[in-house]
Amino acid sequence: MAKDRSLVRASDIGAWAFCNRAWWLANVQQAEHENPAVFVRGDAAHAAHGQAVTQAGRLQRIGLWLLLAGIGLGGLLLVVWLLTG
């Protein structure tokens, strides 16, 4: 996946602040890191976290719809109870 060069990521800022030469080598010169397994684990961890965030958002929307449906049903039952009361 190609990096969107119009975005400045927090990780890029942190990497540049830690060692601007290392950032330049990795991002401008495309030099390989001496321990690429670290990046593979990091990519996997970030992908898993992204999936968890997506799932949490989905569950939150489902919960909101269920809450609204419950409020609507409760309102309908209240109207029926008041009219038949």
N, CA, C and O atoms as CSV, one atom per row, in Angstrom:
chain,resi,resn,atom,element,x,y,z
A,1,MET,N,N,0.846,-1.176,0.000
A,1,MET,CA,C,0.000,0.000,0.000
A,1,MET,C,C,0.893,1.241,0.000
A,1,MET,O,O,1.775,1.382,0.847
A,2,ALA,N,N,0.660,2.120,-0.940
A,2,ALA,CA,C,1.459,3.336,-1.050
A,2,ALA,C,C,1.034,4.335,0.019
A,2,ALA,O,O,-0.146,4.463,0.346
A,3,LYS,N,N,2.032,5.038,0.552
A,3,LYS,CA,C,1.744,6.057,1.551
A,3,LYS,C,C,1.176,7.295,0.875
A,3,LYS,O,O,1.622,7.701,-0.198
A,4,ASP,N,N,0.197,7.875,1.519
A,4,ASP,CA,C,-0.352,9.148,1.061
A,4,ASP,C,C,0.594,10.237,1.567
A,4,ASP,O,O,0.617,10.531,2.762
A,5,ARG,N,N,1.358,10.821,0.685
A,5,ARG,CA,C,2.374,11.793,1.087
A,5,ARG,C,C,1.772,13.128,1.517
A,5,ARG,O,O,2.489,13.989,2.027
A,6,SER,N,N,0.459,13.314,1.318
A,6,SER,CA,C,-0.160,14.567,1.750
A,6,SER,C,C,-0.499,14.539,3.235
A,6,SER,O,O,-0.862,15.567,3.805
A,7,LEU,N,N,-0.383,13.371,3.867
A,7,LEU,CA,C,-0.684,13.244,5.289
A,7,LEU,C,C,0.603,13.237,6.111
A,7,LEU,O,O,1.610,12.661,5.700
A,8,VAL,N,N,0.559,13.871,7.259
A,8,VAL,CA,C,1.667,13.800,8.200
A,8,VAL,C,C,1.168,12.975,9.373
A,8,VAL,O,O,0.270,13.391,10.104
A,9,ARG,N,N,1.750,11.820,9.542
A,9,ARG,CA,C,1.318,10.919,10.608
A,9,ARG,C,C,2.100,11.190,11.887
A,9,ARG,O,O,3.244,11.644,11.858
A,10,ALA,N,N,1.445,10.898,13.014
A,10,ALA,CA,C,2.096,11.080,14.312
A,10,ALA,C,C,3.344,10.214,14.402
A,10,ALA,O,O,4.351,10.632,14.974
A,11,SER,N,N,3.285,9.012,13.843
A,11,SER,CA,C,4.453,8.133,13.886
A,11,SER,C,C,5.623,8.739,13.112
A,11,SER,O,O,6.778,8.590,13.511
A,12,ASP,N,N,5.322,9.428,11.997
A,12,ASP,CA,C,6.387,10.092,11.239
A,12,ASP,C,C,7.016,11.226,12.054
A,12,ASP,O,O,8.234,11.406,12.057
A,13,ILE,N,N,6.167,11.980,12.739
A,13,ILE,CA,C,6.690,13.071,13.576
A,13,ILE,C,C,7.555,12.506,14.695
A,13,ILE,O,O,8.634,13.025,14.982
A,14,GLY,N,N,7.068,11.431,15.328
A,14,GLY,CA,C,7.852,10.801,16.402
A,14,GLY,C,C,9.163,10.237,15.900
A,14,GLY,O,O,10.199,10.395,16.545
A,15,ALA,N,N,9.122,9.573,14.738
A,15,ALA,CA,C,10.349,9.006,14.171
A,15,ALA,C,C,11.329,10.120,13.801
A,15,ALA,O,O,12.529,10.005,14.050
A,16,TRP,N,N,10.810,11.202,13.202
A,16,TRP,CA,C,11.677,12.309,12.830
A,16,TRP,C,C,12.266,12.980,14.072
A,16,TRP,O,O,13.445,13.332,14.084
A,17,ALA,N,N,11.449,13.161,15.120
A,17,ALA,CA,C,11.933,13.797,16.346
A,17,ALA,C,C,12.985,12.925,17.031
A,17,ALA,O,O,13.944,13.436,17.610
A,18,PHE,N,N,12.797,11.608,16.959
A,18,PHE,CA,C,13.765,10.705,17.594
A,18,PHE,C,C,15.079,10.718,16.829
A,18,PHE,O,O,16.150,10.834,17.424
A,19,CYS,N,N,14.993,10.598,15.500
A,19,CYS,CA,C,16.207,10.610,14.680
A,19,CYS,C,C,15.807,11.009,13.257
A,19,CYS,O,O,15.329,10.186,12.476
A,20,ASN,N,N,16.012,12.283,12.944
A,20,ASN,CA,C,15.585,12.753,11.628
A,20,ASN,C,C,16.345,12.069,10.495
A,20,ASN,O,O,15.813,11.925,9.394
A,21,ARG,N,N,17.573,11.650,10.750
A,21,ARG,CA,C,18.343,10.943,9.717
A,21,ARG,C,C,17.715,9.578,9.425
A,21,ARG,O,O,17.610,9.181,8.264
A,22,ALA,N,N,17.301,8.866,10.462
A,22,ALA,CA,C,16.652,7.560,10.270
A,22,ALA,C,C,15.325,7.734,9.529
A,22,ALA,O,O,14.986,6.927,8.663
A,23,TRP,N,N,14.577,8.786,9.870
A,23,TRP,CA,C,13.326,9.056,9.156
A,23,TRP,C,C,13.603,9.305,7.679
A,23,TRP,O,O,12.918,8.763,6.811
A,24,TRP,N,N,14.615,10.130,7.397
A,24,TRP,CA,C,14.969,10.452,6.021
A,24,TRP,C,C,15.385,9.200,5.252
A,24,TRP,O,O,14.969,8.999,4.111
A,25,LEU,N,N,16.202,8.367,5.876
A,25,LEU,CA,C,16.636,7.138,5.214
A,25,LEU,C,C,15.447,6.232,4.888
A,25,LEU,O,O,15.376,5.665,3.798
A,26,ALA,N,N,14.518,6.099,5.829
A,26,ALA,CA,C,13.380,5.198,5.622
A,26,ALA,C,C,12.364,5.765,4.647
A,26,ALA,O,O,11.837,5.028,3.814
A,27,ASN,N,N,12.080,7.043,4.730
A,27,ASN,CA,C,10.986,7.625,3.953
A,27,ASN,C,C,11.407,8.268,2.638
A,27,ASN,O,O,10.620,8.307,1.693
A,28,VAL,N,N,12.609,8.760,2.565
A,28,VAL,CA,C,13.063,9.407,1.340
A,28,VAL,C,C,13.932,8.446,0.526
A,28,VAL,O,O,13.741,8.302,-0.682
A,29,GLN,N,N,14.860,7.806,1.175
A,29,GLN,CA,C,15.768,6.904,0.479
A,29,GLN,C,C,15.243,5.467,0.386
A,29,GLN,O,O,15.837,4.634,-0.297
A,30,GLN,N,N,14.128,5.174,1.073
A,30,GLN,CA,C,13.518,3.835,1.074
A,30,GLN,C,C,14.503,2.757,1.543
A,30,GLN,O,O,14.480,1.629,1.049
A,31,ALA,N,N,15.366,3.114,2.498
A,31,ALA,CA,C,16.342,2.154,3.034
A,31,ALA,C,C,15.618,1.141,3.920
A,31,ALA,O,O,14.681,1.489,4.638
A,32,GLU,N,N,16.052,-0.087,3.864
A,32,GLU,CA,C,15.466,-1.141,4.692
A,32,GLU,C,C,15.889,-0.969,6.144
A,32,GLU,O,O,17.015,-0.562,6.429
A,33,HIS,N,N,14.987,-1.278,7.048
A,33,HIS,CA,C,15.285,-1.249,8.477
A,33,HIS,C,C,16.106,-2.477,8.824
A,33,HIS,O,O,15.964,-3.521,8.188
A,34,GLU,N,N,16.964,-2.361,9.827
A,34,GLU,CA,C,17.811,-3.505,10.182
A,34,GLU,C,C,17.030,-4.632,10.848
A,34,GLU,O,O,17.522,-5.759,10.920
A,35,ASN,N,N,15.805,-4.347,11.343
A,35,ASN,CA,C,14.980,-5.382,11.972
A,35,ASN,C,C,13.556,-5.261,11.426
A,35,ASN,O,O,12.680,-4.733,12.111
A,36,PRO,N,N,13.309,-5.746,10.194
A,36,PRO,CA,C,11.989,-5.569,9.579
A,36,PRO,C,C,10.874,-6.330,10.295
A,36,PRO,O,O,9.703,-6.005,10.100
A,37,ALA,N,N,11.193,-7.320,11.108
A,37,ALA,CA,C,10.161,-8.062,11.845
A,37,ALA,C,C,9.392,-7.141,12.790
A,37,ALA,O,O,8.210,-7.361,13.055
A,38,VAL,N,N,10.067,-6.112,13.293
A,38,VAL,CA,C,9.403,-5.141,14.176
A,38,VAL,C,C,8.266,-4.445,13.424
A,38,VAL,O,O,7.183,-4.248,13.975
A,39,PHE,N,N,8.512,-4.077,12.180
A,39,PHE,CA,C,7.494,-3.404,11.385
A,39,PHE,C,C,6.359,-4.346,11.020
A,39,PHE,O,O,5.200,-3.935,10.986
A,40,VAL,N,N,6.680,-5.604,10.748
A,40,VAL,CA,C,5.646,-6.583,10.427
A,40,VAL,C,C,4.721,-6.760,11.624
A,40,VAL,O,O,3.501,-6.779,11.462
A,41,ARG,N,N,5.291,-6.893,12.836
A,41,ARG,CA,C,4.464,-7.018,14.048
A,41,ARG,C,C,3.652,-5.751,14.285
A,41,ARG,O,O,2.488,-5.821,14.678
A,42,GLY,N,N,4.260,-4.598,14.047
A,42,GLY,CA,C,3.548,-3.339,14.232
A,42,GLY,C,C,2.390,-3.182,13.257
A,42,GLY,O,O,1.307,-2.731,13.629
A,43,ASP,N,N,2.630,-3.558,12.008
A,43,ASP,CA,C,1.550,-3.500,11.014
A,43,ASP,C,C,0.399,-4.423,11.400
A,43,ASP,O,O,-0.769,-4.055,11.280
A,44,ALA,N,N,0.739,-5.629,11.866
A,44,ALA,CA,C,-0.302,-6.582,12.277
A,44,ALA,C,C,-1.076,-6.046,13.481
A,44,ALA,O,O,-2.300,-6.163,13.537
A,45,ALA,N,N,-0.367,-5.462,14.436
A,45,ALA,CA,C,-1.027,-4.912,15.625
A,45,ALA,C,C,-1.935,-3.745,15.246
A,45,ALA,O,O,-3.047,-3.631,15.762
A,46,HIS,N,N,-1.467,-2.878,14.348
A,46,HIS,CA,C,-2.288,-1.755,13.929
A,46,HIS,C,C,-3.505,-2.217,13.131
A,46,HIS,O,O,-4.584,-1.640,13.258
A,47,ALA,N,N,-3.340,-3.240,12.321
A,47,ALA,CA,C,-4.479,-3.771,11.561
A,47,ALA,C,C,-5.522,-4.367,12.505
A,47,ALA,O,O,-6.722,-4.158,12.326
A,48,ALA,N,N,-5.057,-5.109,13.508
A,48,ALA,CA,C,-5.985,-5.694,14.487
A,48,ALA,C,C,-6.707,-4.605,15.264
A,48,ALA,O,O,-7.906,-4.711,15.520
A,49,HIS,N,N,-5.983,-3.565,15.639
A,49,HIS,CA,C,-6.601,-2.461,16.369
A,49,HIS,C,C,-7.636,-1.748,15.492
A,49,HIS,O,O,-8.715,-1.389,15.963
A,50,GLY,N,N,-7.300,-1.547,14.225
A,50,GLY,CA,C,-8.239,-0.908,13.298
A,50,GLY,C,C,-9.518,-1.721,13.158
A,50,GLY,O,O,-10.611,-1.157,13.105
A,51,GLN,N,N,-9.387,-3.046,13.097
A,51,GLN,CA,C,-10.568,-3.901,13.012
A,51,GLN,C,C,-11.400,-3.802,14.288
A,51,GLN,O,O,-12.629,-3.784,14.233
A,52,ALA,N,N,-10.725,-3.738,15.436
A,52,ALA,CA,C,-11.448,-3.618,16.706
A,52,ALA,C,C,-12.190,-2.287,16.787
A,52,ALA,O,O,-13.320,-2.238,17.274
A,53,VAL,N,N,-11.573,-1.218,16.319
A,53,VAL,CA,C,-12.223,0.098,16.321
A,53,VAL,C,C,-13.426,0.095,15.390
A,53,VAL,O,O,-14.475,0.644,15.728
A,54,THR,N,N,-13.282,-0.520,14.218
A,54,THR,CA,C,-14.405,-0.612,13.279
A,54,THR,C,C,-15.556,-1.397,13.898
A,54,THR,O,O,-16.714,-0.993,13.794
A,55,GLN,N,N,-15.239,-2.516,14.540
A,55,GLN,CA,C,-16.265,-3.341,15.187
A,55,GLN,C,C,-16.940,-2.569,16.323
A,55,GLN,O,O,-18.157,-2.653,16.485
A,56,ALA,N,N,-16.171,-1.824,17.104
A,56,ALA,CA,C,-16.747,-1.043,18.200
A,56,ALA,C,C,-17.707,0.013,17.662
A,56,ALA,O,O,-18.774,0.227,18.237
A,57,GLY,N,N,-17.344,0.670,16.574
A,57,GLY,CA,C,-18.236,1.663,15.967
A,57,GLY,C,C,-19.516,1.025,15.463
A,57,GLY,O,O,-20.602,1.582,15.622
A,58,ARG,N,N,-19.383,-0.149,14.854
A,58,ARG,CA,C,-20.561,-0.869,14.352
A,58,ARG,C,C,-21.487,-1.240,15.512
A,58,ARG,O,O,-22.700,-1.048,15.431
A,59,LEU,N,N,-20.910,-1.768,16.581
A,59,LEU,CA,C,-21.721,-2.143,17.745
A,59,LEU,C,C,-22.364,-0.922,18.397
A,59,LEU,O,O,-23.487,-1.004,18.896
A,60,GLN,N,N,-21.669,0.192,18.396
A,60,GLN,CA,C,-22.234,1.413,18.964
A,60,GLN,C,C,-23.444,1.874,18.146
A,60,GLN,O,O,-24.461,2.275,18.713
A,61,ARG,N,N,-23.337,1.819,16.827
A,61,ARG,CA,C,-24.481,2.201,15.986
A,61,ARG,C,C,-25.655,1.243,16.180
A,61,ARG,O,O,-26.805,1.679,16.234
A,62,ILE,N,N,-25.379,-0.044,16.283
A,62,ILE,CA,C,-26.451,-1.018,16.530
A,62,ILE,C,C,-27.124,-0.731,17.866
A,62,ILE,O,O,-28.350,-0.768,17.971
A,63,GLY,N,N,-26.328,-0.446,18.877
A,63,GLY,CA,C,-26.881,-0.125,20.188
A,63,GLY,C,C,-27.739,1.119,20.165
A,63,GLY,O,O,-28.785,1.169,20.812
A,64,LEU,N,N,-27.303,2.128,19.422
A,64,LEU,CA,C,-28.092,3.358,19.306
A,64,LEU,C,C,-29.426,3.082,18.615
A,64,LEU,O,O,-30.465,3.573,19.058
A,65,TRP,N,N,-29.406,2.298,17.528
A,65,TRP,CA,C,-30.651,1.955,16.834
A,65,TRP,C,C,-31.578,1.149,17.736
A,65,TRP,O,O,-32.790,1.367,17.725
A,66,LEU,N,N,-31.027,0.222,18.516
A,66,LEU,CA,C,-31.862,-0.553,19.439
A,66,LEU,C,C,-32.460,0.344,20.525
A,66,LEU,O,O,-33.616,0.168,20.910
A,67,LEU,N,N,-31.678,1.298,21.014
A,67,LEU,CA,C,-32.186,2.242,22.012
A,67,LEU,C,C,-33.329,3.070,21.425
A,67,LEU,O,O,-34.370,3.236,22.062
A,68,LEU,N,N,-33.134,3.586,20.217
A,68,LEU,CA,C,-34.186,4.374,19.581
A,68,LEU,C,C,-35.435,3.537,19.315
A,68,LEU,O,O,-36.555,4.021,19.476
A,69,ALA,N,N,-35.244,2.283,18.910
A,69,ALA,CA,C,-36.384,1.394,18.683
A,69,ALA,C,C,-37.123,1.137,19.999
A,69,ALA,O,O,-38.354,1.110,20.021
A,70,GLY,N,N,-36.385,0.950,21.087
A,70,GLY,CA,C,-37.003,0.741,22.398
A,70,GLY,C,C,-37.781,1.959,22.862
A,70,GLY,O,O,-38.879,1.834,23.404
A,71,ILE,N,N,-37.209,3.144,22.648
A,71,ILE,CA,C,-37.912,4.375,23.025
A,71,ILE,C,C,-39.184,4.528,22.192
A,71,ILE,O,O,-40.237,4.888,22.716
A,72,GLY,N,N,-39.078,4.252,20.888
A,72,GLY,CA,C,-40.256,4.334,20.023
A,72,GLY,C,C,-41.330,3.344,20.429
A,72,GLY,O,O,-42.509,3.694,20.485
A,73,LEU,N,N,-40.937,2.113,20.713
A,73,LEU,CA,C,-41.897,1.095,21.140
A,73,LEU,C,C,-42.524,1.469,22.481
A,73,LEU,O,O,-43.725,1.291,22.688
A,74,GLY,N,N,-41.692,1.993,23.392
A,74,GLY,CA,C,-42.226,2.438,24.680
A,74,GLY,C,C,-43.226,3.564,24.513
A,74,GLY,O,O,-44.264,3.579,25.175
A,75,GLY,N,N,-42.922,4.508,23.634
A,75,GLY,CA,C,-43.857,5.610,23.366
A,75,GLY,C,C,-45.152,5.108,22.757
A,75,GLY,O,O,-46.230,5.573,23.125
A,76,LEU,N,N,-45.060,4.168,21.835
A,76,LEU,CA,C,-46.244,3.588,21.216
A,76,LEU,C,C,-47.092,2.860,22.256
A,76,LEU,O,O,-48.315,3.005,22.271
A,77,LEU,N,N,-46.457,2.083,23.119
A,77,LEU,CA,C,-47.213,1.381,24.167
A,77,LEU,C,C,-47.860,2.358,25.134
A,77,LEU,O,O,-48.968,2.112,25.611
A,78,LEU,N,N,-47.186,3.462,25.430
A,78,LEU,CA,C,-47.766,4.468,26.318
A,78,LEU,C,C,-49.002,5.100,25.670
A,78,LEU,O,O,-50.013,5.303,26.342
A,79,VAL,N,N,-48.931,5.406,24.398
A,79,VAL,CA,C,-50.070,5.991,23.690
A,79,VAL,C,C,-51.241,4.991,23.687
A,79,VAL,O,O,-52.379,5.372,23.960
A,80,VAL,N,N,-50.969,3.742,23.387
A,80,VAL,CA,C,-52.025,2.716,23.374
A,80,VAL,C,C,-52.617,2.583,24.758
A,80,VAL,O,O,-53.836,2.484,24.892
A,81,TRP,N,N,-51.796,2.577,25.791
A,81,TRP,CA,C,-52.289,2.446,27.174
A,81,TRP,C,C,-53.157,3.636,27.562
A,81,TRP,O,O,-54.198,3.465,28.198
A,82,LEU,N,N,-52.732,4.855,27.179
A,82,LEU,CA,C,-53.519,6.046,27.506
A,82,LEU,C,C,-54.847,6.081,26.754
A,82,LEU,O,O,-55.847,6.548,27.299
A,83,LEU,N,N,-54.874,5.600,25.524
A,83,LEU,CA,C,-56.099,5.624,24.736
A,83,LEU,C,C,-57.081,4.540,25.161
A,83,LEU,O,O,-58.292,4.720,25.035
A,84,THR,N,N,-56.578,3.427,25.659
A,84,THR,CA,C,-57.456,2.327,26.063
A,84,THR,C,C,-57.760,2.350,27.551
A,84,THR,O,O,-58.661,1.657,28.023
A,85,GLY,N,N,-56.996,3.157,28.288
A,85,GLY,CA,C,-57.058,3.254,29.741
A,85,GLY,C,C,-58.349,3.449,30.325
A,85,GLY,O,O,-58.467,3.539,31.547
